[in-house]
Amino acid sequence: MRTSKIQTATSWGHCTNNGRVNAPSGRGGGLAGTFEKGTIANSTNAGLVEDDAAGQYAGQKDKYGIKRMGGLVGGSTSAECIIENCTNSGNVISHLGCRTGGFVGGHNAGTIRTCKNTGAIIGNVTVAGSDYHGPGWACGYNKSASLISDCIGHGFVGDYDTYKDSPTTAPAAMHTSAVCHKRSNYDTEENTVDWTLPSYYDWELKQTVALHPGVKYTYYEFTNLPRKMHVLELDLTNDAVEISTSMADDLVPNPNGNNNSNNGKNVRETLSENCNRKRAEGQNIIAGINSGFFNSHDGFPADCTSRRDAPTSSTTRASARR
């Protein structure tokens, strides 16, 4: 069963659904079940969208027939599909584990832009070979990251077994829960989630290395942002550890500072080169940090921002006495 099918090219907007939509086989959406071409704009779904509430398809093995359900549209099928300036505030709940999205369940082609989800998107993740069926605040499936832009993901995303009776207690929508399959087909720089939530800043510990007694390096990656964090911890009560500074090439001003006409690394050594030179001079350099840059007009030291392997004006080094 499909709630509706938009097949001929058309543009329509300023529509609102407040009713409950139950598409037993999972091919359903708050505004349309299957969307083949045209534009849906400035429209809202505020109603509950779910599949198989009566258990008609329980135990179904053919996942193709129950594969897509969305707050706005169940499935989009061509590059001529445009969904823009729309909002889903209704909960979307899959009892069957189909591809379930706040905007579109299965987004095979077309454009989704400037849309917002605030509903709870609930469904179990099931695996069929290399394919995944499950929930995402944007899409259950999205073919390419470029198809979703300038969208806002609020609301909640969670598994059915845990949150079916209390959808709004599921984890808050984050970049990592925007698309179930494939998660990489989503651009964190082009879309927004609620960055006021503490969970937005969650990170994972990736590596910890004791570089020397009193010197520890730790590497983290943020789970909701394409950001990495490198931390160097020094025990300055250890007499064998010291911090020192060094100018690149031991020169002031920087010879690259020619009224901004010779930017980049042409003469000045980089951070890694500076450390290697000091090691060659006999110093036991453990790690280095860019601690300053030069003014590209006059070549004199400028500030204390950090950029990896850029031409440096000064370097902070952690070293150990042999």
Long-range contacts (C-beta under 8 A, 24 or more apart in sequence): 1-25, 1-27, 1-28, 2-27, 2-28, 2-33, 2-34, 2-74, 3-27, 3-28, 3-29, 3-32, 3-33, 3-74, 4-29, 4-31, 4-32, 4-33, 4-34, 5-32, 5-33, 5-34, 5-36, 6-32, 6-34, 6-35, 6-36, 6-37, 6-38, 6-40, 7-34, 7-36, 7-37, 8-37, 8-38, 9-37, 9-38, 9-80, 10-37, 10-38, 10-39, 11-38, 11-39, 11-41, 12-38, 12-39, 12-40, 12-41, 12-43, 13-39, 13-40, 13-41, 13-42, 13-43, 13-85, 14-41, 14-42, 14-43, 15-40, 15-43, 15-44, 16-43, 16-44, 16-45, 16-46, 17-44, 17-45, 17-46, 17-47, 17-90, 18-46, 18-47, 19-47, 20-47, 20-48, 20-49, 20-50, 21-47, 21-48, 21-49, 21-50, 22-50, 22-51, 22-52, 22-53, 23-49, 23-50, 23-51, 23-69, 23-74, 24-51, 24-52, 24-53, 24-54, 24-56, 24-57, 25-51, 25-52, 25-57, 25-65, 25-66, 26-51, 26-52, 26-57, 26-65, 26-66, 26-67, 26-68, 26-69, 26-74, 26-94, 26-96, 26-98, 26-105, 27-65, 27-66, 27-67, 27-68, 27-69, 27-74, 27-75, 28-69, 28-74, 29-69, 29-70, 29-71, 29-72, 29-73, 29-74, 29-75, 29-104, 29-105, 30-70, 30-71, 30-72, 30-88, 30-90, 30-92, 31-72, 31-73, 31-86, 32-72, 32-73, 32-74, 33-73, 33-74, 33-75, 34-73, 34-74, 34-75, 34-77, 35-73, 35-74, 35-75, 35-76, 35-77, 35-81, 35-83, 35-104, 35-110, 36-76, 36-77, 36-78, 36-80, 36-81, 37-78, 37-80, 37-81, 38-80, 38-81, 38-82, 39-82, 39-83, 39-84, 40-72, 40-73, 40-82, 40-83, 40-84, 40-86, 41-82, 41-83, 41-84, 41-85, 41-86, 42-84, 42-85, 42-86, 43-72, 43-86, 43-87, 44-86, 44-87, 44-88, 44-89, 45-71, 45-72, 45-86, 45-87, 45-88, 45-89, 45-90, 46-89, 46-90, 47-90, 48-90, 48-91, 48-92, 48-93, 49-90, 49-91, 49-92, 49-93, 50-92, 50-93, 50-94, 50-95, 51-93, 51-94, 51-95, 51-96, 51-98, 52-95, 52-96, 53-95, 55-95, 57-96, 58-95, 58-96, 60-96, 63-97, 63-98, 63-126, 63-128, 63-133, 66-96, 66-98, 67-98, 67-99, 67-105, 67-106, 67-133, 68-98, 68-99, 68-100, 68-104, 68-105, 68-106, 68-140, 68-141, 69-94, 69-98, 69-99, 69-100, 69-101, 69-105, 69-140, 70-100, 70-101, 70-102, 70-103, 70-104, 70-105, 70-106, 70-139, 70-140, 71-101, 71-102, 71-103, 71-117, 71-119, 71-121, 72-102, 72-103, 72-104, 72-115, 73-103, 73-104, 73-105, 74-104, 74-105, 74-106, 75-104, 75-105, 75-106, 75-107, 75-108, 76-104, 76-106, 76-107, 76-108, 76-109, 76-110, 77-108, 77-109, 77-110, 78-108, 78-109, 78-110, 79-109, 79-110, 80-110, 81-109, 81-110, 81-111, 82-110, 82-111, 82-113, 83-110, 83-111, 83-112, 83-113, 83-115, 84-111, 84-112, 84-113, 84-114, 84-115, 85-113, 85-114, 85-115, 86-115, 86-116, 87-115, 87-116, 87-117, 87-118, 88-115, 88-116, 88-117, 88-118, 88-119, 89-117, 89-118, 89-119, 90-119, 91-119, 91-120, 91-121, 91-122, 91-167, 92-119, 92-120, 92-121, 92-122, 92-123, 92-135, 93-120, 93-122, 93-123, 93-160, 93-164, 93-167, 94-122, 94-123, 94-124, 94-135, 94-160, 95-160, 95-164, 96-123, 97-123, 97-124, 97-125, 97-126, 97-133, 97-134, 97-160, 98-123, 98-133, 98-140, 99-133, 99-134, 99-139, 99-140, 99-141, 99-180, 99-181, 100-134, 100-135, 100-136, 100-140, 100-180, 101-135, 101-136, 101-137, 101-138, 101-139, 101-140, 101-141, 101-179, 102-136, 102-137, 102-138, 102-139, 102-153, 102-155, 102-173, 103-138, 103-139, 103-148, 103-151, 104-138, 104-139, 104-140, 104-142, 105-139, 105-140, 105-141, 106-139, 106-140, 106-141, 107-139, 107-141, 107-142, 107-143, 107-147, 107-148, 108-141, 108-143, 109-143, 109-147, 110-147, 111-147, 111-149, 112-138, 112-139, 112-147, 112-148, 112-149, 112-151, 113-148, 113-149, 113-150, 113-151, 114-149, 114-150, 114-151, 115-151, 115-152, 116-151, 116-152, 116-153, 116-154, 117-151, 117-152, 117-153, 117-154, 117-155, 117-173, 118-154, 118-155, 119-155, 119-156, 120-155, 120-156, 120-157, 120-158, 120-163, 120-167, 120-168, 120-170, 121-155, 121-156, 121-157, 121-158, 121-173, 122-156, 122-157, 122-158, 122-159, 122-160, 122-163, 122-164, 122-167, 122-170, 123-159, 123-160, 124-159, 124-160, 124-161, 125-159, 125-180, 131-181, 132-180, 132-181, 132-182, 133-180, 133-181, 134-159, 134-180, 134-181, 135-159, 135-177, 135-180, 136-177, 136-178, 136-179, 136-180, 137-173, 137-177, 137-178, 138-178, 138-179, 138-186, 138-191, 139-178, 139-179, 139-180, 140-179, 140-180, 140-181, 141-179, 141-180, 141-181, 141-182, 142-179, 142-181, 142-182, 142-185, 142-186, 143-185, 144-185, 145-184, 145-185, 145-186, 145-187, 145-190, 146-187, 147-185, 148-178, 148-179, 148-186, 148-187, 148-190, 148-191, 149-187, 149-190, 149-191, 150-190, 150-191, 151-191, 151-192, 152-191, 152-192, 152-193, 153-177, 153-178, 153-191, 153-192, 153-193, 153-194, 154-193, 154-194, 171-199, 172-197, 172-199, 174-199, 174-200, 174-223, 174-224, 175-224, 175-225, 176-223, 176-224, 188-224, 188-225, 188-226, 189-226, 193-224, 199-224, 200-224, 200-225, 201-225, 203-229, 211-286, 211-287, 212-240, 212-241, 212-286, 212-320, 213-238, 213-240, 213-241, 213-320, 214-238, 214-240, 214-241, 214-320, 215-241, 215-286, 215-287, 215-318, 215-320, 217-287, 232-287, 232-289, 232-318, 234-318, 239-321, 240-320, 240-321, 241-318, 241-319, 241-320, 242-318, 242-319, 242-320, 242-321, 243-316, 243-317, 243-318, 243-319, 244-316, 244-317, 244-319, 245-291, 245-314, 245-315, 245-316, 245-317, 246-274, 246-278, 246-314, 246-315, 246-317, 247-313, 247-314, 247-315, 248-274, 248-311, 248-312, 248-313, 248-314, 248-315, 249-274, 252-299, 252-300, 252-301, 252-313, 253-294, 253-298, 253-299, 253-300, 254-294, 254-299, 254-300, 254-311, 254-313, 255-299, 256-294, 256-296, 256-299, 256-311, 257-294, 257-295, 257-296, 257-297, 257-298, 257-299, 257-300, 258-299, 259-297, 260-296, 260-297, 263-296, 264-311, 265-310, 265-311, 268-294, 268-311, 268-312, 269-311, 269-312, 270-309, 270-310, 270-311, 270-312, 271-308, 271-309, 271-310, 271-312, 271-315, 272-309, 274-312, 274-315, 275-315, 275-317, 278-317, 278-319, 283-317, 283-319, 284-319, 284-320, 284-321, 284-322, 285-317, 285-318, 285-319, 286-317, 286-318, 286-319, 286-320, 287-317, 287-318, 288-315, 288-316, 288-317, 288-318, 289-315, 289-316, 289-317, 290-315, 290-316, 291-315, 291-316
